[in-house]
Amino acid sequence: MRYWAAAKAAAGTAEEPYAAATLAEALDAARSAHAANPEFARVLLRCSFLVDGDPVGTRDHGTVPLAEGGTVEVLPPFAGG
């Protein structure tokens, strides 16, 4: 998972590996890993996600499959574009 802007600040890292079959599982694991920082979970609520370069949009995160070795981009809202 690659974290950007406020998500990166809340996670305390730019990226970390995931072991999950769906986006929902990966996000649940990330929330658990960063449970000591409640701001992380709050930031995730406002984020958009790209999975291997494709926008997730409004799809149910439980239906978004993740490929082994793939990339999840975690994008909080930001100004300027």
Protein Blocks (a to p, Z undefined) as FASTA:
>chain_A
ZZehjlmmmnopabdcdddfbfklmmmmmmmmmmmmmklmmmmmmpccdeehiafkjacf
klmccdehiacddddddehZZ
